[in-house]
Amino acid sequence: MTGISVRAARVEDAAIVADFVHALIDELSGGKATAKQGVFDIAQALLLGADVSAAIAYAGDAPVGVITLNQCAAIYAGGKFGEISELYVRPDMRSQGVAQLLLDHAQQEARARGWARLEVGAPSQPEWHRTLNFYLRNGFDEVGPRLRRLA
């Protein structure tokens, strides 16, 4: 895609990352996202550490999307691996290759960190079938639903 660039996010970019993640939460929850300040505080704290990274896609000088990656570890995965925690593209920029560029960045980050795999949890189906199909087209395998339990 022409005119789109992707760069690693820095701590100074926490507000941009938080805005996109807040928009993602809001979209997935049907407008029930938590306060944006809380999302910013978490983004800023996580970007300070080594286990979470993010990248921002730009069209010119305007941010248009974000991806966040989390370093995880598991015996089944052979040690350390990456998880795509959030991937969001502004609605007016979807289907223009932005998500693909962010995913390409994640793949490069995985190689640089020595991760043997990337994992991602897709949102509930069939409502978000386009999201699942995007990942399947990009070489991800469907391995079953992801579950959670609040602590």
C-alpha atoms as one frame of an Amber mdcrd trajectory, in Angstrom:
protein
   0.000   0.000   0.000   1.409   3.364  -1.015   1.649   6.218   1.433   1.295
   4.053   4.536   4.225   3.600   6.885   4.574   1.628  10.091   6.913   2.397
  12.933   7.480   1.035  16.420   5.633   2.945  19.111   7.527   4.625  21.924
   6.331   5.500  25.418   5.658   9.017  24.095   3.101   7.445  21.734   0.999
   6.021  24.582  -1.873   8.432  23.859  -2.074   7.333  20.216  -1.927   3.650
  21.178  -4.545   4.208  23.888  -6.898   6.043  21.507  -6.856   3.140  19.060
  -7.161   0.448  21.734 -10.031   2.374  23.330 -11.761   2.529  19.931 -11.222
  -1.236  19.518 -12.686  -1.996  22.948 -15.600   0.325  22.230 -16.309  -1.366
  18.883 -16.048  -4.904  20.260 -18.160  -4.115  23.328 -20.927  -2.306  21.475
 -20.046   1.087  22.930 -19.264  -0.027  26.467 -15.550   0.805  26.638 -14.085
   1.868  29.956 -12.773   5.395  30.513 -10.087   6.439  28.065  -7.800   7.687
  30.869  -7.564   4.179  32.303  -6.630   2.775  28.890  -3.952   5.482  28.535
  -2.476   4.712  31.967  -2.224   1.006  31.121  -0.765   1.683  27.650   1.869
   3.981  29.099   2.852   1.503  31.819   3.049  -1.448  29.419   5.065   0.420
  26.793   7.702   1.086  29.455   8.372  -2.653  29.806  10.187  -5.066  27.551
   7.425  -7.641  27.130   4.862  -5.423  25.365   5.481  -3.527  22.173   3.302
  -1.664  19.734   3.512  -0.299  16.218   1.539   2.516  14.653   0.540   2.799
  10.995   0.525   6.268   9.457  -1.005   7.721   6.315   1.267  10.704   5.920
   1.387  12.241   9.396  -1.985  10.852  10.512  -2.068   7.678  12.621  -4.488
   5.173  11.092  -3.919   1.926  12.986  -2.115   0.092  15.756  -0.935  -3.366
  16.684   0.220  -4.458  20.125   2.348  -7.501  20.798   2.886  -9.322  24.037
   5.740 -11.710  24.723   4.423 -14.925  26.235   5.963 -18.269  27.084   4.596
 -21.792  27.127   5.974 -25.284  26.960   3.594 -26.227  24.107   4.939 -23.283
  22.106   8.558 -24.262  22.617   9.323 -21.340  24.903   8.770 -17.672  24.162
   6.258 -16.608  21.528   4.348 -13.505  20.543   0.692 -12.748  20.971  -1.133
 -10.078  19.027  -3.108  -8.461  21.816  -4.754  -5.689  19.826  -4.997  -4.824
  16.144  -7.138  -1.879  15.105  -7.471   0.169  11.939  -9.600   3.288  11.636
 -12.883   2.333   9.912 -12.285   4.718   6.987  -8.907   3.048   6.323 -10.019
  -0.588   6.436  -9.583  -2.853   3.406  -6.703  -0.672   2.222  -3.804  -2.867
   3.352  -3.113  -1.147   6.675  -3.762  -4.258   8.797  -1.541  -6.277   6.457
   1.342  -3.848   7.000   0.850  -4.002  10.766   0.820  -7.806  10.599   4.007
  -7.727   8.506   5.591  -5.585  11.222   4.528  -8.161  13.835   6.147 -10.928
  11.786   9.406  -8.948  11.601   9.271  -8.338  15.351   8.698 -12.058  15.937
  11.789 -12.945  13.921  13.886 -10.271  15.664  12.881 -11.590  19.102  13.386
 -15.234  18.143   9.738 -16.159  18.569   8.779 -19.344  16.756   5.132 -18.326
  16.495   2.548 -15.582  16.748  -0.867 -16.223  18.257  -4.017 -14.129  18.189
  -7.493 -14.436  19.634 -10.248 -13.600  17.171 -13.409 -11.910  18.426 -16.688
 -13.813  18.693 -18.115 -15.453  15.603 -19.993 -15.134  13.316 -20.294 -11.386
  14.010 -16.583 -10.769  13.412 -16.086 -13.290  10.581 -14.105 -10.778   8.504
 -11.500 -10.594  11.265 -11.188 -14.373  11.439 -10.949 -14.621   7.637  -8.199
 -11.964   7.586  -6.043 -14.009   9.944  -6.758 -17.271   8.114  -5.739 -15.639
   4.803  -2.501 -14.575   6.473  -1.367 -18.030   7.510  -2.913 -18.374  10.958
  -4.532 -21.688  11.850  -7.769 -21.878  13.761  -7.078 -23.863  16.927 -10.288
 -23.292  18.861 -11.977 -20.708  20.993 -10.153 -18.652  23.541 -11.649 -18.552
  27.016 -11.081 -16.311  30.015 -11.805 -16.204  33.707 -11.512 -12.992  35.660
  -9.290 -13.278  38.720
